[in-house]
């Protein structure tokens, strides 16, 4: 392993191999914060666009006008969380087809079927990779929170 590292280092030093470069577009980091996404002035960004990758903060099923969890249970909350996420995706010039990974936090796995029913409406084909975790509680008494990573297709 040491011998291999020395060969690579020598190749760089001799100019036989170029150092990787990062363009301004790849390294740019920009906050994405659409007006129609509940934020409540908390210290986080709804999305961070780094190059062509968008890191989306967790979204609850909150109404963007009142900042309150919408009534109606897991299906209504899941739908609203996904609508909120759509706003962040659109503000970054993306859509659900760009989502590569989702982490779902659910308070009660008894709600899993209802969650999946709505999730399938937004990802009917080739859904992103996903982890689903049961948690003890969510902010404002929410039943579900969704966090995603999206990659802009070129």
C-alpha positions in Angstrom: 0.0 0.0 0.0 2.8 2.4 0.9 4.6 1.6 -2.4 1.4 2.4 -4.4 1.0 5.7 -2.6 4.6 6.6 -3.4 4.0 5.8 -7.1 0.9 8.0 -7.2 2.7 10.8 -5.4 5.6 10.6 -7.9 3.2 10.7 -10.8 1.7 13.9 -9.5 5.1 15.4 -8.9 6.3 14.5 -12.4 3.1 16.1 -13.9 2.0 12.7 -15.3 -1.3 12.9 -13.4 -3.2 16.2 -13.0 -4.5 17.2 -9.6 -8.3 17.1 -9.5 -9.8 20.5 -10.0 -13.1 21.9 -8.7 -14.9 24.4 -10.8 -16.8 27.3 -9.4 -20.1 25.6 -10.4 -19.2 22.4 -8.5 -18.2 24.2 -5.4 -20.9 26.9 -5.2 -23.1 26.6 -2.2 -26.4 28.4 -2.2 -29.3 28.5 0.2 -32.7 27.6 -1.3 -35.6 29.1 0.7 -38.9 29.6 -1.2 -41.5 31.8 0.4 -44.2 29.1 0.3 -42.3 26.8 2.6 -42.9 26.8 6.4 -39.7 28.1 8.1 -40.7 29.8 11.3 -37.5 31.8 11.4 -35.6 28.8 12.8 -31.8 28.6 12.2 -31.8 26.2 9.2 -32.1 26.4 5.4 -35.0 24.6 3.7 -32.4 23.5 1.1 -28.7 23.9 0.3 -27.7 23.6 -3.3 -24.0 22.5 -3.6 -23.0 22.1 -7.2 -25.8 19.9 -8.8 -26.8 18.3 -5.4 -29.6 19.7 -3.3 -29.8 18.8 0.3 -33.3 19.3 1.6 -34.0 19.9 5.3 -36.7 17.8 6.9 -40.2 18.9 6.2 -43.2 18.3 8.4 -46.8 18.4 7.1 -47.1 22.1 8.1 -49.3 24.6 6.4 -47.0 27.3 4.9 -49.5 30.1 5.9 -50.1 29.2 9.5 -46.9 27.1 10.2 -49.2 24.6 12.0 -49.4 20.9 11.3 -52.4 20.3 9.1 -55.2 18.2 10.4 -56.2 14.9 8.8 -53.6 12.4 10.1 -50.7 10.7 8.4 -52.0 10.9 4.8 -52.7 14.6 5.0 -49.4 15.3 6.7 -47.4 13.3 4.2 -49.1 15.0 1.3 -48.4 18.5 2.8 -44.7 17.6 3.6 -44.3 16.5 -0.1 -45.9 19.6 -1.4 -43.5 21.7 0.8 -40.6 19.7 -0.6 -41.8 20.3 -4.1 -41.5 24.0 -3.5 -37.8 23.7 -2.5 -37.1 21.4 -5.4 -38.7 23.8 -7.9 -36.8 26.8 -6.4 -33.6 24.9 -7.2 -34.8 24.0 -10.8 -35.5 20.4 -9.9 -38.5 18.1 -9.5 -39.2 14.7 -7.9 -37.4 12.9 -10.7 -34.2 14.4 -9.4 -34.6 13.0 -5.9 -32.0 10.3 -5.2 -32.6 9.6 -1.5 -35.3 10.0 1.1 -35.2 9.6 4.9 -38.7 9.3 6.4 -39.2 9.7 10.2 -42.5 8.3 11.4 -43.8 8.4 14.9 -45.9 5.3 14.6 -45.4 2.4 12.2 -49.1 1.7 12.4 -49.2 4.7 9.9 -46.7 3.1 7.5 -49.4 2.0 5.0 -51.1 5.4 4.9 -47.7 7.0 4.5 -46.7 4.7 1.6 -50.1 5.3 -0.1 -49.4 9.0 -0.4 -45.7 8.6 -1.1 -46.5 6.4 -4.1 -48.6 9.3 -5.6 -45.5 11.5 -5.7 -43.1 8.7 -6.8 -45.2 6.3 -8.9 -42.2 4.9 -10.8 -38.5 4.4 -9.9 -38.8 5.8 -6.4 -35.6 7.1 -4.7 -33.6 5.1 -2.2 -35.3 5.4 1.2 -34.8 4.7 4.8 -37.8 4.8 7.2 -37.2 5.3 10.9 -39.6 5.2 13.7 -39.0 8.1 16.2 -40.4 8.9 19.6 -41.6 12.4 18.7 -41.5 15.1 16.1 -41.6 18.9 16.3 -45.2 20.3 16.8 -46.6 16.8 17.3 -46.1 15.9 13.7 -46.6 12.3 12.6 -44.1 12.3 9.7 -41.0 14.3 8.6 -39.3 13.8 5.2 -35.7 14.7 4.4 -34.3 14.3 0.8 -31.2 14.6 -1.4 -31.7 15.4 -5.0 -29.2 15.5 -7.9 -29.9 17.6 -10.9 -29.7 15.6 -14.1 -27.6 17.2 -16.8 
